[in-house]
Every structure is written in structure tokens, then in C-alpha cells.
């Protein structure tokens, strides 16, 4: 039970921290341009987690550090994490905070589909239903309800979510490595990369206090969020972590309403219903955990004289070996003394050993 709860708590913490990103970034972008804002957020993550990395460096197992075989995934992670936040910042600037928060949940769809086709992870029926509902919700939000035209900002947020879906799967491949190191590399490389791009395209820093605020927001919303996300997906995988992480837009929506007093258009409420139902399917799917039952029980039966030359009532210990499926178990009944007659010596009164196979009802 503890092994299941801890990664779930990590994923929920990651969601809560990241939920601060969209509503607060929209406030800060009144003083800081979008590309530089994206860079400062990741730089904050790199600085904050980097300090934690240095503090704990002596305790770290050197075998857990990134190696040459991880280079391709690290490179992919960095490139995608430069592109995604820039697209998100421009998307937030061009749309409402509530819409952007809800659309960001499309990351679940992207993560799951990419995990299926590229990394060969399986997708359950419930997760397929969730994918359809989240996609439908996202499609509704891509329209500007007042003009029924496609929303430029919504497409940018969807693009960011898709990039992060691919990035999540890249990060999964290295998630067994040291989390501090991964987040530090991600933060500094992506932060500096975005800032360089911002300066090249002509953006400039003008408000020093807002730079500090952005770095602090980055440490919490990106740094701590990524840290706990990687911790969770190292145990339960990218698709499952995304399931519990899916609550983050709903927290962000509440914060957006509080900060901006936004009154969404009708399509937001329609999309919200589909998103809530889809998220419910995701969470239910996540709670169906693979496990193995291993039962030992004793029962009495009578041999009919066909397979044995005597009729005697006696007890057998049967071990049921169950295959590792998600609530669809295959059972095989084996007499323990058929494998080793001496193990049941005190329980049976006959001298010769034998085996039987008996179907049992499914145990869930």
C-alpha cells in the first residue's frame, strides 16, 4: 500500500505546484516578454534544484548519475523543454488563463499516445475513453465562442502540451537516474536556451523585481513540480503519473477565477464537463494496479477409484499460481505433494503421491 500511495502523492504535489504556473505567469508577463519569461521559469527551476543537488551530492550513488547512453534522451528533453514553455507563454498571452489551464491537460493525451506508438506502453479501455473525452474537450476550447473562429492562443497551448507529452516519455527513459541532476540540467539548459532566443528576437529585461518573482515561480512551479513528477514516474510510469497530474488544470482554473475574476464563455463549461469525466476515467484506470495473488489453502475431497486404486478422504494443500494481469487472473491448481511428496507428509495418510487440477472461482 505504501508503495502505491507515495508515488501518487508525488504526482499530486507536482500537479499542485505546476497549477501556479499559468495564472501567475499571465500576471508576470505584463512586465516580462513571453520568451524571456519561459527562460526565467526554467532558470528558477535549475537554480533551486541545483542548490539541492550540490547539497546532496556526497550522498548520491555515482551509478545513478547520467551516462553516455542517456545523451539522446537528455538532448530530446532539453530541445522539447525549450520549445514547449515558449509556446505556452505566447498561448497564455493570447487566451484566457482558464482556457489555457484546461487545454494544458491535453498533455495527458500526447503522453499516452506517444507512449503507445513509440515506447510500446499499453493503453487500457478506460484510458482510451479518457483520451477521447480530453481530446473532445480540447477541440471545443480551440474555438473562440464569441466568433466561432479557431483560437490562435489555444493552438499554441495544445502545441506546448504535445511537446511536453513527448518530453515526458524522453524523461521516463532516464527517470531511474538521479532526479536532482535531471532537473538541474533541464532547468539551466532550457532556461539559458530560451533567454538566448528571447534576446535574439529582440526581447529585453526591464523590471528587475519581476525577474526575481519569475525565478521564484520557476523554482516552485517548474523545479519542485518536475522533481516530484520524475519521482512519481520512476515508480508508476509516464502515463500513470500523468493521470494524477491531471488535476493541475482544475486547481489553476480556480486560481484564475480568483485572480482575474474571469467569466468564461459557454464553450468553456461544456469543455469542462468532458474534461472532468475524462479525468475521472484516467484516475480510475490508474487505481487498477497490477498485482499477484498467491493463495495457499487446504480442502478435502474423495478420489473416485479410477485414477487411484483406493477410496480415501484426505487433505491436500494446493498452491494457486496466478498470472500477473490487471484484474483478469489465470489460475493453475497444483498439489503441493505432487511436486514434493515429503512436504505434505503429515497431512496425507496414503503413501503414494499424485496430482490433481481443480478450477477455482476468480479472485479479485
N, C-alpha and C positions, 0 to 999 in steps of 0.2 A: 504493500500500500504506500509506504514512504517513497519508494522508487517512482511511483506514478504521480504522487502529489507534488514533489519537489520540482520536476520539470514543468508541470502545469503552472505552478506559482511563478517560476521564472518567466514563462511566456506571458502571463497576465501582467507581471511587473513591466516587462518590455512594452506591452501594449499601453499601459498607463503612462509611462514616461514618454512614449512616442506621441501620444494623443496631445501633448502640449505643443507639438511642432507646428501644425498648420495654423491654429488660431493665433498663437503668439508670433509666428513668423510674419503673418499678414500685418500685424501691428508694427513690427520692426522694419518691414520693407517700406514703410512710409519715410524712412530716413536712410535706408541702405538699399542699393540696387540688387536685383534678384540673383545674378550670378555670384557676386561677392557675398551675398547673404548665404547662398548654398555652401560656399567655401568656408565661411566663418563657422557655420554649424558643424561641419566635419572637422575643422581645425580644433574646435572646442572639444569634440569627442577625442581627438588624438592627444591633445594636451592633458585632459583629465585622466583618461585611461592610461596614458603614457606614464604619468606620475605613479599610478597604482602598479604598473608593470615594473618600473625601476625599484619600487619599494619591496615588491615580492620576488625580485629576480633571483636572489640567492636560494629561495625555496623551490624554484621551478626546476623540474626534471628536464635536463637538456634534450632528452629524446622527444619531448613534447614541442620543441621549437620547430618552426617551418624549415623544410629542406628543399633541395633542388627539384624533387618530384612534385612539389606543391606550386612551383612557379607559375604554371599555366593558369591555375585556378586563382592564384593571388592577382595575376595580371588581369584576368577577366573581371574579378571582383572590383579592382580599382577603376578600370575603364567604365564599367556599368555604374559604379557609385559616383563617378564624376557627372555622367550624363543624367542619371535619374533625379538627383536633387535640383539641378538647374531647371529641368523640365517642370518639376513640381513647383518651384518658386514662381516661374512665369505663369504656370497654371493657376496657382493661388491668386496671383495678382490680377488675373483676367476673369476670375469667377468668385462666387461667394465661398466663404470659409466652410460652411456646412456642406455644400455640394462637393468641394474638394475633399473633405474628410470622408464622405461616403464613397466617392469614386476611388479613393485610395485603397478601398477594400478589394478592388479588382486584382490586387497583388496576390490574393489567395488563388484566384483562377489561374493567373500566369504561373505561379509557383507550382501548382498541381499539374497543369498541362505539360509544362516543361519537364517536371519530374517524371511524368509518364513517358513522353516520347524520346527524351534524350537520356535520362538516367534510369529508365525502366522501372520506376516505382509503380505499385498498383494503386488503382483508384476504385473505391467501393461504390456501390449503388447510391448510398446516401451522399457521398461526396460529389458524384455526378449530378445529382439533383441540386445540390448546393451550388455547383458551378453554373448550372443553367439559370438558377434564380439570381445569383450575383451578377451574372452577365446581363440578364434582362434588366435588372435594376440599374446597372451601369449604362446600358443603352438608353434607358429613359432619361437619365441625368445628362446625357450628351446633348439633349435638345434644350434650347432656351425656351422656356414655357411661354414667355411673353410674345415671342416672334415665331416659334416653332422652327427655328433655324439651328443648325449644328453649332454647338458652343466650342469656340477655339480653346478656351481655358480648360474645358472638360477633356478634350482630346490630349492636351499636354499632360494632365494628371494621369490619364489612362496610359500614356506612353511611359511616364515615370514608374507607374505600378508594374508595367510589363518588364521594364529594365530591372526593377528590384526583384521580380519573380525569377528572372534568370540569374541574377546575382545571388539570391537565396540558395539556389541549387549549386552554384560555384562554391559558396561559403560552406555548404554542407560537406563538400569533399575535403575540406580542411578543418572542419569543426572539432575534430578529435585533438587538434593541436592546441597550444596554449591560447586561451581566449584573450588575455591581455595583449599578447603580441599581435594577434589578428586585428583587434580593434585599433591598436596604436598605428599599425601600418595603414589600415583603411582610413583612419582619421587624418593623419598627416599627408599621405599621398593624395587622397581625394580632395582634402581641403586646399592644399597648395595648388593642385591642378586646377580647381575651379577658380581660385583667386587669380591665377595667371591668365586664364581665359577671360575673366571679367575685366582685368586691366587691359588686355589686348583689344577687346571690343569697345573700350572707352569708358568703362565704369570707374568711379572713383569713390574713395572713402572721404566722408565729410563730417561725420558725427562720432567722435571718439567714444562717448559714453555708450552709444548704441552698439559699437563694436564689442565692448565688454559684455553687454547684455546678450548679444548674439552668440558669443563664445560660451557663456554660461548656459544658455539654452541648448547649444550644441552638445555640451557635456552631458546634460540630463536627457534631452530628447533623442539624441543620436548615440552618444557614448554609452550611457548606462542601459539604454534600450537595446542597442546592438549587443552589449556584453551579456545581458540576460537572455536575449534571443538565441545567441550562439550556444550558451549553456544549455538551453532547453532543447534545441535541435540536435545537439550532440547526443542526447538521450532518446528523443522520440521522433527525430527526423524533421525535414523541412516542411512537408505537407501537414503533419500533425501540429507542429509548433504554430504554423500559420492559422490553424483552426482557433486556438485560444487567443492568438494575437488579433483575431478578427474583431474583438470588442473595442479596439482602439478608436475606430471612427465614431462610435456612439458616444464615447467619452468626449471626443473632440467636438462633436455636434453640440453637446450640452455646453461646453466651454464657449463655443462660437455664439450660441444664443445669449449667454451671459455677457460676453464682451461686446458684441456688435448689435445686440437686440434685433437680429435678422429675422424677418418673416419670410420663410421660403415660399416659392410658388407651388402650385398644386402638384406638379410632377415630382417634386422632392418627397412629398408624403406618400405618393404611390410607390416611388422607388424605395423609400424607407421600409415599407411593408415587405416588399420582396427581399430586401437585404436582411431584415430581421429573421424571416423564415429561413432564408438560405444559410445564415449564420447559425441558426438553431440546428439545421441538418449537419453542418460542419462539426459542431460541438458534440452532437450525439454520436456521430461517426468516430470522433476522437476517443470517446469514452468506451468504445468497444475495443478492448485491449486483447491482443493475442495472449493466450496463456495455455499452460499444460496442466491437465488434471492427472493425478497419479493415485488411483484408489486401490486399497487392499481391503478385502472383506472376506468373511467366512460364511459359507452357507452349506446346507445339507441336501443331498439328492440320492436317489437309488439307481443303481445300474440294472439294466433290464436282462442281463444274461446273454445278450447277443454278442456284445463286444468283450464280455468277461464271462468266465465260467462259474461265477458265484453271484449271489444277490446279497448285498450287504449295505446297510445305511452307514455312511461315514461323512466326514467333513473334509473339504478341500479349501486351501487358501488360493484364491485367484487374483492375479495382478492384471489390471486393465491398463494397457498402454494406449494412450490417446494421442492422436496426431495433433500437431500444432496448427490449428486453424482458428479463424475468428468465429467462435460460437457455432462451428459446424464440425463436430468431432467424429472421428472414426475410431471405433473401439475394437480391440482384439483381446479375447479372453484366453489366458494361458494358465494351466495348472502349474503351480509353483513346483510341485514334486515331479512333474513331467520333465522339468529342466534339471532338477537336482533332487532325487528321491530322499536324500538324507535331511533335507531342510524341513520336511513335514513328518518326520519320523514319529513324533509324539502325537500327531493328530490323526493318523490313519491306522487302522488295525490290520490292513492287508499287507502282504509282503511285496507283491509286485506293483510297479509303478505304471501309470498310464496318463493319457492327456485327453482333455475334452475341450470343445469350443462352444461357448454359450453366448448368444447375443443378449445384450442388456439394453435398457432404455437409455436414450440420450441424456447426458448430464450436462447442464448448462451452468 
